[in-house]
Amino acid sequence: MTDFKIQHDRPNCIGCGACAAVAPDFWEMSPVDGKSDLKESTHTKEGDNIVLEERNIDQPIYTPNKEAADSCPVNVIHLFDKDGKKII
């Protein structure tokens, strides 16, 4: 079991790049639409569009992803603990 889950509400991303700048090992900017992508995530789609990216993470990679979430000006990056309680 993992320690945390991170979710990215991709449709509401404005493509500012803060997450990719803060945590480039986990976030990258899409060359297709300029929005951020959570690396190694699973995708929930509506039609051809990704509406949610999710990834389970462990304690060692929590901090950079928490910093990415904190840096997001539109709050589309969410962290949950292993019990499903929302952290951010």
C-alpha positions, -999 to 999 in steps of 0.1 A, spaced: 0 0 0 12 35 -8 13 64 15 -4 90 -6 -23 96 -38 -19 126 -61 -46 138 -85 -44 163 -112 -76 180 -125 -61 185 -159 -90 203 -177 -87 232 -152 -49 235 -155 -39 269 -170 -4 257 -181 16 281 -160 44 255 -156 49 260 -118 46 223 -110 71 213 -137 95 240 -125 93 229 -89 92 191 -95 105 183 -130 110 146 -121 73 142 -117 57 170 -138 61 180 -174 45 204 -198 26 189 -228 38 200 -262 3 193 -275 -18 217 -254 7 234 -230 -9 220 -199 10 200 -173 11 162 -171 18 141 -141 44 116 -151 37 79 -147 0 85 -139 -32 67 -148 -57 87 -168 -94 90 -167 -108 102 -200 -140 116 -214 -139 109 -251 -103 118 -262 -97 142 -233 -79 134 -201 -100 147 -172 -81 133 -143 -45 120 -138 -37 100 -107 -6 85 -92 1 67 -59 32 80 -42 53 70 -12 68 92 14 102 97 -3 86 115 -32 59 133 -12 78 165 -6 84 176 -42 48 167 -52 35 187 -22 56 216 -34 42 213 -69 6 213 -54 15 243 -33 29 262 -63 -3 257 -84 -21 290 -87 -54 274 -96 -53 245 -71 -58 217 -96 -32 194 -79 -46 175 -49 -29 152 -24 -47 126 -3 -33 104 25 -37 66 25 -70 68 42 -84 92 15 -82 123 36 -75 154 15 -43 171 24 -43 198 -3 
